[in-house]
Amino acid sequence: VGMLPYGIKKRVELGRALAMQPSLLLLDEPAAGLNQEETEALARYLLDIKEEMGITQILIEHELRFVLELADRVAVLDFGQKIADGPPAEVRADPAVTEAYLGGAL
């Protein structure tokens, strides 16, 4: 595994976790360090895991657009304070989230 490209290593890590047949996956910044293509592939894979295997996923992720595409529910923290919690469309429309994470542009 040590010689594999970073994006492939992340897939191997996820595969190892899935081999344990979990009912819940806790993923800490799964898109960190991935390029756009790898991030999109990971998003598709995580959706497949949810839909086909029924595995609940909890993501800690700074890439908010990535989370908004995947999640059924999103909680957003800003400097340790929860500023939004709800469905992705509601969180996306929240002015506090837009300002804190998206620089006012979404």
ZITA-V437357 format. One record per helix or strand of 3 or more residues. SS is the DSSP state (h for helix, s for strand). FROM is the first residue (numbers start at 1). TO is the last residue. If there is no record, write none. Layout:
SS/FROM/TO, SS/FROM/TO
This chain:
h/6/19, s/24/28, h/36/53, s/56/60, h/64/70, s/74/78, s/81/86, h/88/93, h/95/102
